[in-house]
Amino acid sequence: MENHVVLTACIEELQALRYTPAGLPALDLRLVHESSQVEAGCTRKVSAAVKAVAFGALAERLARQAPGSIWKFQGFLATPRNSKTVVLHIQDVQQN
C-alpha cells in the first residue's frame, strides 16, 4: 500500500527541539496550506492545518527556520498512539 504525501505549506508554528529516549532530535510543527483545487469540475479554495513531525538532521534543520516560511514537504501519514488525528512524518523538504 502507498502512503506518500507531498504538500506545499507554510510553517505556522515550531515547538522546541526535543530528543527521543534514544537521543534522536525530534521537532513538532504545525503547517498551514492554502490553494485552489478543482473538484467535480469546479474550482474551490481550500485550506488545511496539519500537524507534522521531523526527526534527526531534518528536525535540526527545520528548527532553525522562521515561522511563515514556505516549504514543499514530503513524507507519510501516521496516527500516534492514543490519538485520533493523523500526523505528517516529514522525510524531505525543499524551500519554495
Biopython code that builds the backbone (N, CA, C, O; Angstrom):
import numpy as np
from Bio.PDB.StructureBuilder import StructureBuilder

atoms = [
    (1, "MET", "N", (0.826, -1.187, 0.000)),
    (1, "MET", "CA", (0.000, 0.000, 0.000)),
    (1, "MET", "C", (0.867, 1.246, 0.000)),
    (1, "MET", "O", (1.971, 1.258, 0.544)),
    (2, "GLU", "N", (0.351, 2.278, -0.613)),
    (2, "GLU", "CA", (1.104, 3.528, -0.679)),
    (2, "GLU", "C", (0.639, 4.499, 0.390)),
    (2, "GLU", "O", (-0.549, 4.562, 0.709)),
    (3, "ASN", "N", (1.553, 5.237, 0.930)),
    (3, "ASN", "CA", (1.271, 6.293, 1.899)),
    (3, "ASN", "C", (2.344, 7.348, 1.682)),
    (3, "ASN", "O", (3.372, 7.349, 2.358)),
    (4, "HIS", "N", (2.099, 8.239, 0.739)),
    (4, "HIS", "CA", (3.080, 9.265, 0.379)),
    (4, "HIS", "C", (2.354, 10.591, 0.205)),
    (4, "HIS", "O", (1.379, 10.681, -0.541)),
    (5, "VAL", "N", (2.830, 11.609, 0.891)),
    (5, "VAL", "CA", (2.204, 12.929, 0.844)),
    (5, "VAL", "C", (3.222, 13.948, 0.355)),
    (5, "VAL", "O", (4.374, 13.942, 0.789)),
    (6, "VAL", "N", (2.795, 14.819, -0.546)),
    (6, "VAL", "CA", (3.585, 15.973, -0.968)),
    (6, "VAL", "C", (2.692, 17.185, -0.729)),
    (6, "VAL", "O", (1.577, 17.250, -1.246)),
    (7, "LEU", "N", (3.179, 18.139, 0.052)),
    (7, "LEU", "CA", (2.366, 19.280, 0.444)),
    (7, "LEU", "C", (3.226, 20.534, 0.501)),
    (7, "LEU", "O", (4.258, 20.559, 1.172)),
    (8, "THR", "N", (2.800, 21.566, -0.202)),
    (8, "THR", "CA", (3.447, 22.865, -0.074)),
    (8, "THR", "C", (2.686, 23.609, 1.010)),
    (8, "THR", "O", (1.470, 23.785, 0.929)),
    (9, "ALA", "N", (3.422, 24.045, 2.029)),
    (9, "ALA", "CA", (2.766, 24.667, 3.176)),
    (9, "ALA", "C", (3.691, 25.656, 3.856)),
    (9, "ALA", "O", (4.904, 25.658, 3.648)),
    (10, "CYS", "N", (3.081, 26.489, 4.671)),
    (10, "CYS", "CA", (3.778, 27.489, 5.467)),
    (10, "CYS", "C", (3.994, 26.916, 6.866)),
    (10, "CYS", "O", (3.094, 26.293, 7.429)),
    (11, "ILE", "N", (5.174, 27.123, 7.420)),
    (11, "ILE", "CA", (5.416, 26.722, 8.809)),
    (11, "ILE", "C", (4.713, 27.752, 9.695)),
    (11, "ILE", "O", (5.143, 28.902, 9.775)),
    (12, "GLU", "N", (3.652, 27.346, 10.347)),
    (12, "GLU", "CA", (2.917, 28.269, 11.210)),
    (12, "GLU", "C", (3.506, 28.283, 12.621)),
    (12, "GLU", "O", (3.586, 29.331, 13.261)),
    (13, "GLU", "N", (3.912, 27.111, 13.093)),
    (13, "GLU", "CA", (4.397, 27.020, 14.468)),
    (13, "GLU", "C", (5.466, 25.933, 14.581)),
    (13, "GLU", "O", (5.332, 24.849, 14.013)),
    (14, "LEU", "N", (6.514, 26.241, 15.317)),
    (14, "LEU", "CA", (7.580, 25.281, 15.610)),
    (14, "LEU", "C", (7.659, 25.105, 17.114)),
    (14, "LEU", "O", (7.750, 26.091, 17.844)),
    (15, "GLN", "N", (7.625, 23.883, 17.585)),
    (15, "GLN", "CA", (7.849, 23.620, 19.006)),
    (15, "GLN", "C", (9.356, 23.614, 19.256)),
    (15, "GLN", "O", (10.143, 23.650, 18.309)),
    (16, "ALA", "N", (9.751, 23.569, 20.500)),
    (16, "ALA", "CA", (11.175, 23.483, 20.830)),
    (16, "ALA", "C", (11.715, 22.124, 20.381)),
    (16, "ALA", "O", (11.029, 21.106, 20.478)),
    (17, "LEU", "N", (12.943, 22.127, 19.893)),
    (17, "LEU", "CA", (13.596, 20.871, 19.505)),
    (17, "LEU", "C", (13.693, 19.995, 20.746)),
    (17, "LEU", "O", (14.119, 20.450, 21.808)),
    (18, "ARG", "N", (13.297, 18.741, 20.604)),
    (18, "ARG", "CA", (13.355, 17.790, 21.719)),
    (18, "ARG", "C", (14.138, 16.565, 21.275)),
    (18, "ARG", "O", (14.552, 16.464, 20.120)),
    (19, "TYR", "N", (14.332, 15.650, 22.188)),
    (19, "TYR", "CA", (15.078, 14.426, 21.886)),
    (19, "TYR", "C", (14.272, 13.216, 22.334)),
    (19, "TYR", "O", (13.686, 13.215, 23.417)),
    (20, "THR", "N", (14.247, 12.196, 21.503)),
    (20, "THR", "CA", (13.559, 10.954, 21.845)),
    (20, "THR", "C", (14.360, 10.243, 22.937)),
    (20, "THR", "O", (15.507, 10.610, 23.192)),
    (21, "PRO", "N", (13.779, 9.236, 23.582)),
    (21, "PRO", "CA", (14.544, 8.478, 24.584)),
    (21, "PRO", "C", (15.827, 7.863, 24.016)),
    (21, "PRO", "O", (16.772, 7.600, 24.760)),
    (22, "ALA", "N", (15.861, 7.636, 22.706)),
    (22, "ALA", "CA", (17.058, 7.089, 22.060)),
    (22, "ALA", "C", (18.065, 8.186, 21.705)),
    (22, "ALA", "O", (19.132, 7.900, 21.160)),
    (23, "GLY", "N", (17.723, 9.450, 22.017)),
    (23, "GLY", "CA", (18.642, 10.552, 21.744)),
    (23, "GLY", "C", (18.509, 11.170, 20.364)),
    (23, "GLY", "O", (19.354, 11.975, 19.972)),
    (24, "LEU", "N", (17.484, 10.821, 19.624)),
    (24, "LEU", "CA", (17.269, 11.336, 18.268)),
    (24, "LEU", "C", (16.550, 12.685, 18.336)),
    (24, "LEU", "O", (15.522, 12.791, 19.005)),
    (25, "PRO", "N", (17.066, 13.722, 17.658)),
    (25, "PRO", "CA", (16.375, 15.008, 17.638)),
    (25, "PRO", "C", (14.987, 14.856, 17.008)),
    (25, "PRO", "O", (14.815, 14.135, 16.025)),
    (26, "ALA", "N", (14.001, 15.546, 17.588)),
    (26, "ALA", "CA", (12.631, 15.494, 17.079)),
    (26, "ALA", "C", (12.030, 16.887, 17.156)),
    (26, "ALA", "O", (12.300, 17.639, 18.093)),
    (27, "LEU", "N", (11.212, 17.226, 16.167)),
    (27, "LEU", "CA", (10.593, 18.548, 16.109)),
    (27, "LEU", "C", (9.137, 18.414, 15.703)),
    (27, "LEU", "O", (8.820, 17.793, 14.688)),
    (28, "ASP", "N", (8.252, 19.001, 16.503)),
    (28, "ASP", "CA", (6.829, 19.049, 16.184)),
    (28, "ASP", "C", (6.533, 20.386, 15.539)),
    (28, "ASP", "O", (6.996, 21.428, 16.003)),
    (29, "LEU", "N", (5.754, 20.350, 14.458)),
    (29, "LEU", "CA", (5.408, 21.556, 13.707)),
    (29, "LEU", "C", (3.915, 21.596, 13.442)),
    (29, "LEU", "O", (3.213, 20.588, 13.519)),
    (30, "ARG", "N", (3.460, 22.789, 13.129)),
    (30, "ARG", "CA", (2.098, 22.969, 12.622)),
    (30, "ARG", "C", (2.254, 23.669, 11.281)),
    (30, "ARG", "O", (2.850, 24.742, 11.193)),
    (31, "LEU", "N", (1.714, 23.049, 10.238)),
    (31, "LEU", "CA", (1.809, 23.560, 8.879)),
    (31, "LEU", "C", (0.439, 24.039, 8.420)),
    (31, "LEU", "O", (-0.587, 23.482, 8.812)),
    (32, "VAL", "N", (0.429, 25.080, 7.585)),
    (32, "VAL", "CA", (-0.823, 25.586, 7.023)),
    (32, "VAL", "C", (-0.689, 25.638, 5.509)),
    (32, "VAL", "O", (0.290, 26.160, 4.975)),
    (33, "HIS", "N", (-1.687, 25.091, 4.826)),
    (33, "HIS", "CA", (-1.714, 25.052, 3.362)),
    (33, "HIS", "C", (-2.952, 25.796, 2.877)),
    (33, "HIS", "O", (-4.037, 25.634, 3.436)),
    (34, "GLU", "N", (-2.788, 26.613, 1.835)),
    (34, "GLU", "CA", (-3.914, 27.270, 1.170)),
    (34, "GLU", "C", (-3.684, 27.207, -0.336)),
    (34, "GLU", "O", (-2.585, 27.479, -0.821)),
    (35, "SER", "N", (-4.731, 26.845, -1.067)),
    (35, "SER", "CA", (-4.613, 26.772, -2.520)),
    (35, "SER", "C", (-5.993, 26.731, -3.158)),
    (35, "SER", "O", (-7.010, 26.704, -2.464)),
    (36, "SER", "N", (-6.019, 26.726, -4.485)),
    (36, "SER", "CA", (-7.241, 26.498, -5.255)),
    (36, "SER", "C", (-7.125, 25.110, -5.873)),
    (36, "SER", "O", (-6.091, 24.755, -6.438)),
    (37, "GLN", "N", (-8.185, 24.339, -5.762)),
    (37, "GLN", "CA", (-8.202, 22.977, -6.284)),
    (37, "GLN", "C", (-9.468, 22.773, -7.114)),
    (37, "GLN", "O", (-10.493, 23.407, -6.863)),
    (38, "VAL", "N", (-9.388, 21.889, -8.098)),
    (38, "VAL", "CA", (-10.551, 21.556, -8.910)),
    (38, "VAL", "C", (-11.146, 20.272, -8.359)),
    (38, "VAL", "O", (-10.466, 19.257, -8.212)),
    (39, "GLU", "N", (-12.439, 20.346, -8.057)),
    (39, "GLU", "CA", (-13.152, 19.179, -7.542)),
    (39, "GLU", "C", (-14.503, 19.104, -8.237)),
    (39, "GLU", "O", (-15.272, 20.065, -8.208)),
    (40, "ALA", "N", (-14.790, 17.987, -8.851)),
    (40, "ALA", "CA", (-16.051, 17.784, -9.577)),
    (40, "ALA", "C", (-16.282, 18.881, -10.613)),
    (40, "ALA", "O", (-17.407, 19.335, -10.818)),
    (41, "GLY", "N", (-15.195, 19.294, -11.258)),
    (41, "GLY", "CA", (-15.289, 20.283, -12.317)),
    (41, "GLY", "C", (-15.359, 21.726, -11.850)),
    (41, "GLY", "O", (-15.421, 22.635, -12.679)),
    (42, "CYS", "N", (-15.349, 21.957, -10.556)),
    (42, "CYS", "CA", (-15.427, 23.310, -10.011)),
    (42, "CYS", "C", (-14.148, 23.643, -9.251)),
    (42, "CYS", "O", (-13.563, 22.791, -8.584)),
    (43, "THR", "N", (-13.730, 24.900, -9.368)),
    (43, "THR", "CA", (-12.553, 25.350, -8.629)),
    (43, "THR", "C", (-13.008, 25.859, -7.272)),
    (43, "THR", "O", (-13.977, 26.611, -7.169)),
    (44, "ARG", "N", (-12.291, 25.439, -6.227)),
    (44, "ARG", "CA", (-12.624, 25.906, -4.885)),
    (44, "ARG", "C", (-11.355, 26.222, -4.119)),
    (44, "ARG", "O", (-10.309, 25.621, -4.362)),
    (45, "LYS", "N", (-11.445, 27.151, -3.206)),
    (45, "LYS", "CA", (-10.321, 27.470, -2.341)),
    (45, "LYS", "C", (-10.336, 26.499, -1.177)),
    (45, "LYS", "O", (-11.378, 26.241, -0.574)),
    (46, "VAL", "N", (-9.158, 25.962, -0.871)),
    (46, "VAL", "CA", (-9.052, 25.030, 0.246)),
    (46, "VAL", "C", (-7.952, 25.495, 1.186)),
    (46, "VAL", "O", (-6.993, 26.151, 0.781)),
    (47, "SER", "N", (-8.118, 25.137, 2.443)),
    (47, "SER", "CA", (-7.071, 25.392, 3.420)),
    (47, "SER", "C", (-7.036, 24.204, 4.366)),
    (47, "SER", "O", (-8.046, 23.537, 4.590)),
    (48, "ALA", "N", (-5.858, 23.952, 4.913)),
    (48, "ALA", "CA", (-5.704, 22.841, 5.836)),
    (48, "ALA", "C", (-4.584, 23.164, 6.819)),
    (48, "ALA", "O", (-3.535, 23.684, 6.441)),
    (49, "ALA", "N", (-4.826, 22.851, 8.069)),
    (49, "ALA", "CA", (-3.792, 22.932, 9.098)),
    (49, "ALA", "C", (-3.390, 21.494, 9.409)),
    (49, "ALA", "O", (-4.245, 20.644, 9.656)),
    (50, "VAL", "N", (-2.095, 21.226, 9.398)),
    (50, "VAL", "CA", (-1.593, 19.867, 9.531)),
    (50, "VAL", "C", (-0.539, 19.804, 10.629)),
    (50, "VAL", "O", (0.387, 20.614, 10.667)),
    (51, "LYS", "N", (-0.693, 18.831, 11.520)),
    (51, "LYS", "CA", (0.366, 18.564, 12.491)),
    (51, "LYS", "C", (1.432, 17.755, 11.778)),
    (51, "LYS", "O", (1.126, 16.882, 10.966)),
    (52, "ALA", "N", (2.693, 18.051, 12.089)),
    (52, "ALA", "CA", (3.796, 17.337, 11.440)),
    (52, "ALA", "C", (4.911, 17.106, 12.439)),
    (52, "ALA", "O", (4.982, 17.766, 13.475)),
    (53, "VAL", "N", (5.782, 16.158, 12.116)),
    (53, "VAL", "CA", (6.937, 15.852, 12.952)),
    (53, "VAL", "C", (8.116, 15.511, 12.044)),
    (53, "VAL", "O", (7.949, 14.907, 10.985)),
    (54, "ALA", "N", (9.304, 15.907, 12.480)),
    (54, "ALA", "CA", (10.537, 15.573, 11.757)),
    (54, "ALA", "C", (11.533, 15.027, 12.768)),
    (54, "ALA", "O", (11.507, 15.392, 13.943)),
    (55, "PHE", "N", (12.408, 14.150, 12.299)),
    (55, "PHE", "CA", (13.403, 13.532, 13.176)),
    (55, "PHE", "C", (14.804, 13.694, 12.587)),
    (55, "PHE", "O", (14.963, 13.919, 11.387)),
    (56, "GLY", "N", (15.808, 13.578, 13.440)),
    (56, "GLY", "CA", (17.201, 13.580, 13.010)),
    (56, "GLY", "C", (17.670, 14.928, 12.501)),
    (56, "GLY", "O", (17.240, 15.977, 12.981)),
    (57, "ALA", "N", (18.571, 14.884, 11.506)),
    (57, "ALA", "CA", (19.150, 16.098, 10.936)),
    (57, "ALA", "C", (18.075, 16.993, 10.324)),
    (57, "ALA", "O", (18.213, 18.216, 10.327)),
    (58, "LEU", "N", (17.022, 16.402, 9.807)),
    (58, "LEU", "CA", (15.932, 17.180, 9.237)),
    (58, "LEU", "C", (15.233, 18.009, 10.315)),
    (58, "LEU", "O", (14.860, 19.157, 10.073)),
    (59, "ALA", "N", (15.057, 17.435, 11.489)),
    (59, "ALA", "CA", (14.467, 18.177, 12.612)),
    (59, "ALA", "C", (15.356, 19.350, 13.008)),
    (59, "ALA", "O", (14.865, 20.450, 13.261)),
    (60, "GLU", "N", (16.657, 19.114, 13.060)),
    (60, "GLU", "CA", (17.594, 20.186, 13.419)),
    (60, "GLU", "C", (17.559, 21.303, 12.372)),
    (60, "GLU", "O", (17.606, 22.483, 12.722)),
    (61, "ARG", "N", (17.478, 20.938, 11.104)),
    (61, "ARG", "CA", (17.430, 21.933, 10.022)),
    (61, "ARG", "C", (16.147, 22.762, 10.096)),
    (61, "ARG", "O", (16.192, 23.987, 9.987)),
    (62, "LEU", "N", (15.004, 22.097, 10.281)),
    (62, "LEU", "CA", (13.737, 22.807, 10.334)),
    (62, "LEU", "C", (13.608, 23.675, 11.589)),
    (62, "LEU", "O", (12.929, 24.702, 11.560)),
    (63, "ALA", "N", (14.243, 23.281, 12.670)),
    (63, "ALA", "CA", (14.185, 24.057, 13.920)),
    (63, "ALA", "C", (14.801, 25.439, 13.745)),
    (63, "ALA", "O", (14.484, 26.354, 14.505)),
    (64, "ARG", "N", (15.673, 25.604, 12.760)),
    (64, "ARG", "CA", (16.341, 26.887, 12.505)),
    (64, "ARG", "C", (15.561, 27.776, 11.535)),
    (64, "ARG", "O", (15.981, 28.897, 11.248)),
    (65, "GLN", "N", (14.434, 27.286, 11.032)),
    (65, "GLN", "CA", (13.680, 28.046, 10.035)),
    (65, "GLN", "C", (12.680, 28.985, 10.706)),
    (65, "GLN", "O", (12.225, 28.738, 11.823)),
    (66, "ALA", "N", (12.356, 30.046, 10.014)),
    (66, "ALA", "CA", (11.434, 31.045, 10.547)),
    (66, "ALA", "C", (9.987, 30.640, 10.305)),
    (66, "ALA", "O", (9.643, 30.162, 9.224)),
    (67, "PRO", "N", (9.143, 30.830, 11.309)),
    (67, "PRO", "CA", (7.710, 30.662, 11.051)),
    (67, "PRO", "C", (7.313, 31.610, 9.923)),
    (67, "PRO", "O", (7.816, 32.730, 9.830)),
    (68, "GLY", "N", (6.420, 31.154, 9.085)),
    (68, "GLY", "CA", (5.999, 31.943, 7.926)),
    (68, "GLY", "C", (6.704, 31.549, 6.651)),
    (68, "GLY", "O", (6.266, 31.927, 5.564)),
    (69, "SER", "N", (7.797, 30.789, 6.756)),
    (69, "SER", "CA", (8.491, 30.360, 5.547)),
    (69, "SER", "C", (7.714, 29.215, 4.886)),
    (69, "SER", "O", (7.062, 28.409, 5.550)),
    (70, "ILE", "N", (7.809, 29.177, 3.559)),
    (70, "ILE", "CA", (7.042, 28.201, 2.778)),
    (70, "ILE", "C", (7.972, 27.124, 2.247)),
    (70, "ILE", "O", (9.049, 27.416, 1.726)),
    (71, "TRP", "N", (7.544, 25.875, 2.385)),
    (71, "TRP", "CA", (8.344, 24.708, 2.010)),
    (71, "TRP", "C", (7.480, 23.687, 1.285)),
    (71, "TRP", "O", (6.255, 23.687, 1.398)),
    (72, "LYS", "N", (8.143, 22.829, 0.547)),
    (72, "LYS", "CA", (7.491, 21.657, -0.042)),
    (72, "LYS", "C", (7.892, 20.481, 0.836)),
    (72, "LYS", "O", (9.068, 20.123, 0.899)),
    (73, "PHE", "N", (6.926, 19.883, 1.508)),
    (73, "PHE", "CA", (7.161, 18.779, 2.436)),
    (73, "PHE", "C", (6.787, 17.462, 1.777)),
    (73, "PHE", "O", (5.785, 17.379, 1.066)),
    (74, "GLN", "N", (7.590, 16.435, 2.011)),
    (74, "GLN", "CA", (7.277, 15.090, 1.548)),
    (74, "GLN", "C", (7.400, 14.147, 2.727)),
    (74, "GLN", "O", (8.307, 14.275, 3.549)),
    (75, "GLY", "N", (6.482, 13.199, 2.801)),
    (75, "GLY", "CA", (6.520, 12.252, 3.905)),
    (75, "GLY", "C", (5.352, 11.297, 3.854)),
    (75, "GLY", "O", (4.820, 10.999, 2.785)),
    (76, "PHE", "N", (4.953, 10.815, 5.032)),
    (76, "PHE", "CA", (3.848, 9.863, 5.137)),
    (76, "PHE", "C", (2.973, 10.219, 6.334)),
    (76, "PHE", "O", (3.399, 10.944, 7.233)),
    (77, "LEU", "N", (1.744, 9.699, 6.337)),
    (77, "LEU", "CA", (0.808, 9.953, 7.422)),
    (77, "LEU", "C", (0.773, 8.793, 8.390)),
    (77, "LEU", "O", (0.837, 7.631, 7.990)),
    (78, "ALA", "N", (0.669, 9.121, 9.684)),
    (78, "ALA", "CA", (0.524, 8.106, 10.723)),
    (78, "ALA", "C", (-0.292, 8.696, 11.867)),
    (78, "ALA", "O", (-0.288, 9.908, 12.084)),
    (79, "THR", "N", (-0.984, 7.841, 12.587)),
    (79, "THR", "CA", (-1.739, 8.259, 13.757)),
    (79, "THR", "C", (-0.964, 7.848, 15.001)),
    (79, "THR", "O", (-0.724, 6.659, 15.209)),
    (80, "PRO", "N", (-0.566, 8.816, 15.838)),
    (80, "PRO", "CA", (0.161, 8.473, 17.056)),
    (80, "PRO", "C", (-0.714, 7.660, 18.012)),
    (80, "PRO", "O", (-1.941, 7.677, 17.914)),
    (81, "ARG", "N", (-0.075, 6.960, 18.924)),
    (81, "ARG", "CA", (-0.819, 6.217, 19.944)),
    (81, "ARG", "C", (-1.689, 7.185, 20.723)),
    (81, "ARG", "O", (-1.308, 8.333, 20.952)),
    (82, "ASN", "N", (-2.852, 6.719, 21.126)),
    (82, "ASN", "CA", (-3.792, 7.498, 21.946)),
    (82, "ASN", "C", (-4.236, 8.796, 21.265)),
    (82, "ASN", "O", (-4.506, 9.789, 21.941)),
    (83, "SER", "N", (-4.312, 8.790, 19.942)),
    (83, "SER", "CA", (-4.733, 9.977, 19.205)),
    (83, "SER", "C", (-5.707, 9.569, 18.108)),
    (83, "SER", "O", (-5.733, 8.419, 17.667)),
    (84, "LYS", "N", (-6.504, 10.538, 17.682)),
    (84, "LYS", "CA", (-7.448, 10.279, 16.590)),
    (84, "LYS", "C", (-7.108, 11.090, 15.351)),
    (84, "LYS", "O", (-7.792, 10.977, 14.334)),
    (85, "THR", "N", (-6.057, 11.910, 15.420)),
    (85, "THR", "CA", (-5.683, 12.740, 14.275)),
    (85, "THR", "C", (-4.404, 12.211, 13.642)),
    (85, "THR", "O", (-3.561, 11.617, 14.313)),
    (86, "VAL", "N", (-4.276, 12.435, 12.353)),
    (86, "VAL", "CA", (-3.071, 11.997, 11.652)),
    (86, "VAL", "C", (-1.982, 13.059, 11.775)),
    (86, "VAL", "O", (-2.262, 14.243, 11.965)),
    (87, "VAL", "N", (-0.750, 12.612, 11.663)),
    (87, "VAL", "CA", (0.418, 13.483, 11.702)),
    (87, "VAL", "C", (1.255, 13.199, 10.461)),
    (87, "VAL", "O", (1.483, 12.041, 10.111)),
    (88, "LEU", "N", (1.710, 14.257, 9.799)),
    (88, "LEU", "CA", (2.611, 14.115, 8.656)),
    (88, "LEU", "C", (4.020, 13.903, 9.179)),
    (88, "LEU", "O", (4.563, 14.778, 9.853)),
    (89, "HIS", "N", (4.620, 12.766, 8.884)),
    (89, "HIS", "CA", (6.012, 12.483, 9.236)),
    (89, "HIS", "C", (6.862, 12.947, 8.061)),
    (89, "HIS", "O", (6.843, 12.338, 6.992)),
    (90, "ILE", "N", (7.603, 14.021, 8.265)),
    (90, "ILE", "CA", (8.366, 14.651, 7.195)),
    (90, "ILE", "C", (9.632, 13.855, 6.921)),
    (90, "ILE", "O", (10.401, 13.561, 7.836)),
    (91, "GLN", "N", (9.844, 13.508, 5.658)),
    (91, "GLN", "CA", (11.038, 12.777, 5.244)),
    (91, "GLN", "C", (11.964, 13.614, 4.374)),
    (91, "GLN", "O", (13.152, 13.311, 4.261)),
    (92, "ASP", "N", (11.428, 14.666, 3.757)),
    (92, "ASP", "CA", (12.236, 15.530, 2.900)),
    (92, "ASP", "C", (11.564, 16.888, 2.794)),
    (92, "ASP", "O", (10.338, 16.985, 2.857)),
    (93, "VAL", "N", (12.366, 17.940, 2.632)),
    (93, "VAL", "CA", (11.824, 19.290, 2.435)),
    (93, "VAL", "C", (12.649, 20.019, 1.386)),
    (93, "VAL", "O", (13.838, 19.759, 1.204)),
    (94, "GLN", "N", (11.978, 20.942, 0.703)),
    (94, "GLN", "CA", (12.632, 21.849, -0.226)),
    (94, "GLN", "C", (12.009, 23.207, -0.016)),
    (94, "GLN", "O", (10.784, 23.329, 0.024)),
    (95, "GLN", "N", (12.833, 24.233, 0.118)),
    (95, "GLN", "CA", (12.279, 25.557, 0.314)),
    (95, "GLN", "C", (11.691, 26.078, -0.977)),
    (95, "GLN", "O", (12.284, 25.926, -2.045)),
    (96, "ASN", "N", (10.514, 26.696, -0.880)),
    (96, "ASN", "CA", (9.843, 27.264, -2.054)),
    (96, "ASN", "C", (10.231, 28.695, -2.261)),
    (96, "ASN", "O", (9.761, 29.332, -3.203)),
]
sb = StructureBuilder()
sb.init_structure("model")
sb.init_model(0)
sb.init_chain("A")
sb.init_seg("    ")
for serial, (resi, resn, name, xyz) in enumerate(atoms, 1):
    if name == "N":
        sb.init_residue(resn, " ", resi, " ")
    sb.init_atom(name, np.array(xyz, "f"), 0.0, 1.0, " ", f" {name:<3s}", serial, name[0])
structure = sb.get_structure()
